[in-house]
Amino acid sequence: MSLDSITEAIAHFVGTFELTIETARLREQYEEFTALRRKAELDELEGPPVIQVKADLDLDPGKYDALPYNLLPPAADLPLPPVPDGPIETSEIYSGPILNPEPYIPEVEFGDGQTAVLVFDPQVAPQVIGSAVTYTFQTITMKDNDVVGHGDFRDVEIQIAQGQEMLDTALSLHAVAPPSLHIEDYKSLDYLESLIDQMQSPMIAEVEGVTVHQFHGEDAVGIIVNGEKVDEMPDWHELLPAHHQEDEEKEAEADGNEPDMFPAEWDKSDDEEFAEGHTVIAGGNLAINEVNVTVGWVDAPVIAVGGKSIDLTVVSQVAVVSDIDVGGPEVQSDTKVVQSSNIGVEANEAAWLEDNVSEPGVDPIVSVTWVTGDLWVTNFIKQVIYATDIDKISTEISATTSLFTLGDNIITNVTNIVQLGSYYDLIMVGGNMVSVGMVHQTIALMDDDVFESGRPDETDDNLVMNQVSLTTTGEDTLEELDVAHAETMPLQEVDREAYEDALTNNPDYAGMELLRVLNIEGDLMQVNAVEQVTLLQDQDDLSLGGPDENDAVVNGAGNALLNSVNITKVGVDSTVKAAGGEYSELLLHQASLLDLPEEEEISELANEAIAMIMEESATAGEDAFAKAQLLLTPSEIINSDDALQNLLA
């Protein structure tokens, strides 16, 4: 069989190379044979005379100085060799099969001694990528139920049971069920369809007095606070009660001053808590659940999906508050309830496309990363705070200065996650592409206090806040899957050459120098599911006696509760082409149930409480005041039309 010219040239080259190696091997054997023969002939001759010279080098170091160190003179600049008159000799190295009879050579001028290396089938190492799955569970249970003195206090166990009933009520006010923590559920289309049904079904509250705001689709985009669209997100630090802002003010005043080298406990001169007077801190608690997630794992300007493209985002916020104080005038504290959401999408073009340009007529270099099975990019986070700060104090003040710190607890759960991966020019998904973002926030505060004496701190109010920020960088444009990508998708890793040929022949990628492809044989699953639950019970019974009982500052409020979620998805503008169609849904749900007396009702409640106390004291004697205090629970004082108190009673 005759060979073509190229194969014959290669065979001739290989044969010449083998003959050259054989000649060199025979030359080595001949030279060794010649040397051994001459050695045999010279063995009978006498050896040459040997001259031995002995020198004493043990010198006395004290008689000889070290030689001075002199720098060597600089090397002379040698002139370059003259340029030859004839053509410059160059060498060319070819790697891989010759694709064209006349290879393309870049138009560059080679200087003396330079070599042009041409590689016809370059292989770019693919970027290794895998799944990223995190599970985070944080739970704090605090019981700080202090008792100072003796008295007929409200039963703590009954109060804790009321708090659990309040939490159950709050959980029932959500638009959707808490997110599933089973990763396989999100691959099930049945589970996704049930989630869509919950998002589309209107929420019907079985409890009276519930305020519900729901926004779907584009209506949920932007900044929404307590059901209203605003221009700016509320600042948590600016809304904090005065009790929690004292430290920040002191730090601001201390900026620029020299640090005190003595322990802080030694200096009591500037501490207001140690000034003359009496202070009782039964509230002042700080509870924070905070999540910060930044995800930029995989993205591309073009995403081809063989199945369905599903994008679901739901934010469900619920706040339940019971804050009814009983006692003298001006004992009622205020509670600020803020539920805010910021959902936005920002455009971000793929900046590298401008520089990824090849010479005219040159096909792009294809680098493919193959993923067998599914690619998961998920974060499951659950944060729970159960805190009871139910304080009972009944004591007589006789000192000049006193401080009772029964609350002032700080409880925090913080999670920070950063997932950074790679960008591609094309992502091929053989199955479905599913993106689910769920934020489930529940916050409940019960701050029903009973004051017998003391002067309430008017500046310390409660703050309850649910805050969500979902930011996506990169807009997605949805299209139908074209024929070119549909024909390429069934090809597997064993069909690498056919796969690359199909992409290089696709006009969408003409003119590109490098085409980076991520091929996922299964599904692309991106899930961020966050559940936050915060329950704080601060139901205090406060009774002070003594000559300064009315001047003592009593802080039964000053609590600050925060559920905060910030999720940032970093990507680029993408064109999503799905063969099975696409579906997207966005829901924002904000529900609140507040048991707060109106301003007109506060004075009426105080007058009724005082009248009942005076009536019981007149008929039952000196101990009747404490018994009346037990009877004056908030659930018995407010009218029967209050839904939450009827539920908890």
KATAPE-V598182 format. One record per backbone hydrogen bond with DSSP energy under -1.0 kcal/mol. CO is the residue of the C=O (numbers start at 0). NH is the residue of the N-H. Records with the same first field share a line. If there is no record, write none. Layout:
BEGIN
CO: NH / NH
END
This chain:
BEGIN
3: 7
4: 8
5: 9
6: 10
7: 11
8: 12
9: 13
10: 14
11: 15
12: 16
13: 17
14: 18
15: 19
16: 20
17: 21
18: 22
19: 23
20: 24
21: 25
22: 26
23: 27
24: 28
25: 29
26: 30
27: 31
28: 32
29: 33
30: 34
31: 35
32: 36
33: 37
34: 38
35: 39
36: 40
37: 41
56: 58
59: 62
90: 115
92: 117
94: 119
105: 107
110: 113
131: 377
133: 379
135: 381
137: 383
139: 385
141: 387
145: 391
147: 393
150: 152
154: 158
155: 159
156: 160
157: 161
158: 162
159: 163
160: 164
161: 165
162: 166
163: 167
164: 168
165: 169
166: 170
167: 171
169: 172
181: 184
183: 186
187: 191
188: 192
189: 193
190: 194
191: 195
192: 196
193: 197
194: 198
195: 199
196: 200
210: 591
212: 589
214: 587
215: 218
216: 219
217: 220
221: 342
222: 229
223: 340
224: 227
227: 224
234: 238
240: 243
244: 248
245: 249
246: 250
247: 251
248: 252
249: 253
253: 256
262: 265
270: 273
271: 274
276: 401
277: 552
278: 403
279: 554
280: 405 / 406
282: 407
284: 559
285: 410
286: 561
287: 412
288: 563
289: 414
290: 565
291: 416
292: 567
293: 418
294: 569
295: 420
296: 421
298: 423
300: 574
301: 426
302: 576
303: 428
304: 578
306: 579
307: 432
308: 582
309: 434
310: 584
311: 436
312: 586
313: 438
314: 588
315: 440
316: 590
317: 442
318: 592
319: 444
320: 594
321: 446
325: 450
333: 461
335: 463
337: 465
338: 225
339: 467
340: 223
341: 469
342: 221
343: 471
345: 473
347: 572
349: 352
351: 355
354: 356
358: 361
364: 514
366: 516
368: 518
370: 520
372: 521
374: 524
375: 131
376: 526
377: 133
378: 528
379: 135
380: 530
381: 137
382: 532
383: 139
384: 534
385: 141
386: 536
387: 143
390: 540
391: 147
392: 542
394: 544
401: 278
403: 280
408: 285
410: 287
412: 289
414: 291
416: 293
418: 295
425: 517
426: 303
427: 519
428: 305
430: 306
431: 523
432: 309
433: 525
434: 311
435: 527
436: 313
437: 529
438: 315
439: 531
440: 317
441: 533
442: 319
443: 535
444: 321
445: 537
448: 325
449: 541
454: 553
458: 460
461: 335
462: 560
463: 337
464: 562
465: 339
466: 564
467: 341
468: 566
469: 343
470: 568
471: 345
474: 573
476: 575
478: 577
481: 485
482: 486
483: 487
484: 488
487: 490
491: 494
494: 498
495: 499
496: 500
497: 501
498: 502
499: 503
500: 504
505: 508
506: 509
508: 511
510: 357
512: 364
514: 366
515: 424 / 425
516: 368
517: 427
518: 370
519: 429
521: 430
522: 374
523: 433
524: 376
525: 435
526: 378
527: 437
528: 380
529: 439
530: 382
531: 441
532: 384
533: 443
534: 386
535: 445
536: 388
539: 449
540: 392
541: 451
542: 394
544: 396
545: 548
551: 454
552: 279
553: 456
554: 281 / 282
556: 283
558: 462
559: 286
560: 464
561: 288
562: 466
563: 290
564: 468
565: 292
566: 470
567: 294
568: 472
573: 476
574: 302
575: 478
576: 304
580: 308
582: 310
584: 312
585: 216
586: 314
587: 214
588: 316
589: 212
590: 318
591: 210
592: 320
594: 322
597: 601
600: 604
601: 605
602: 606
603: 607
604: 608
605: 609
606: 610
607: 611
608: 612
609: 613
610: 614
611: 615
612: 616
613: 617
614: 618
615: 619
616: 620
622: 626
623: 627
624: 628
625: 629
626: 630
627: 631
630: 632
632: 635 / 636
633: 637
638: 641
641: 645
642: 646
643: 647
644: 648
END
